Amino acid sequence: MFNEKVRDLVLGALVADAYCLGSHWVYDEEQLKNLNTNWETLNKACSIWHKGKLAGEFTHYGDQTYLLYKFLEDKESFTVSEYVTYWYDRMKIYNGYVDGSTRDTIVNIEAGSEVPCGAVSHDLSIIGRITPLLKVSNSKEEFLINIQQFVKATHNDVTILESAHFFAALLWEVLEGKDIVPTMTTLKEKYSTIIQSWVNDGLDSKEEDSFEAIRRFGPACGVDGGFAGVIHILAKYSSFKEAMQANAKAGGDNSARAMIVASLLVARYGVNKIPQEWTKIKVHI
């Protein structure tokens, strides 16, 4: 239904990841405030976890998003078993950072576990990779089913599955023309009390300094902390550039937050709001 939007949404997510590379997984507050980074453009990685990655390249999140995008290039539907085989063949020889969910999922696959056989991981990052699945989803219902299968393939945790469902439903409704903040305010009532509390926390922090709010929620990889940080950015900024800069400067797992935010901002305001300089990423889609 939104096939014509897929390229723009994936581009937004990949740009967000590339923009965050410079400060991704930098946690020390003093280091963040004095980072040798030009926030007006893309930067090489400062963290040891991405040592050697240059400006315009991706973290492992962007790399795996592009992997899904390429997998779906000639597909009309999503078959999780085919995707897992495709993913495994490439990730077992991947030369970027291999995180815990990837490592544990590979172990499960090699042990012969039934697909989807994802790790028990509640890392927020998987949610930022969902936009390519719009290509093979002809309805909201199909999109949400595809999302659940995709997430389970590497992050088989009940909280991250519900969180992914929330952001996927939000993305679909925004693509239908709805505003982001009113939609997520209404949508949260269909979810558990923990999701409702994270949405409320993010909304209530709108007037706070973004660095302080994100650090208070928790800047690490987990959905507990990261979810509210995403809501804060969405509530506070409508400008793609301002949202990305405020989020990146808070460090930690900023790419995971950024990819979700970017997809929603592009869905609502269009791809032309991305700074042209930032689109100089390592792949052309």
Secondary structure, 3 states (H helix, E strand, C coil): CCHHHHHHHHHHHHHHHHHHHHHCCCCCHHHHHCCCCCCCCCCCCCCHHHCCCCCCCCCHHHHHHHHHHHHHHHCCCCCHHHHHHHHHHHHCCCCCCCCHHHHHHHHHHHCCCCCCCCECCCEHHHHHHCHHHHHHCCCHHHHHHHHHHHHHCCECCHHHHHHHHHHHHHHHHHHCCCCHHHHHHHHHHHCCHHHHHHHHHHHHCCCCCHHHHHHHHCCCCEHHHHHHHHHHHHHHCCCHHHHHHHHHHCCCCHHHHHHHHHHHHHHHHCHHHCCHHHHCCCCCC
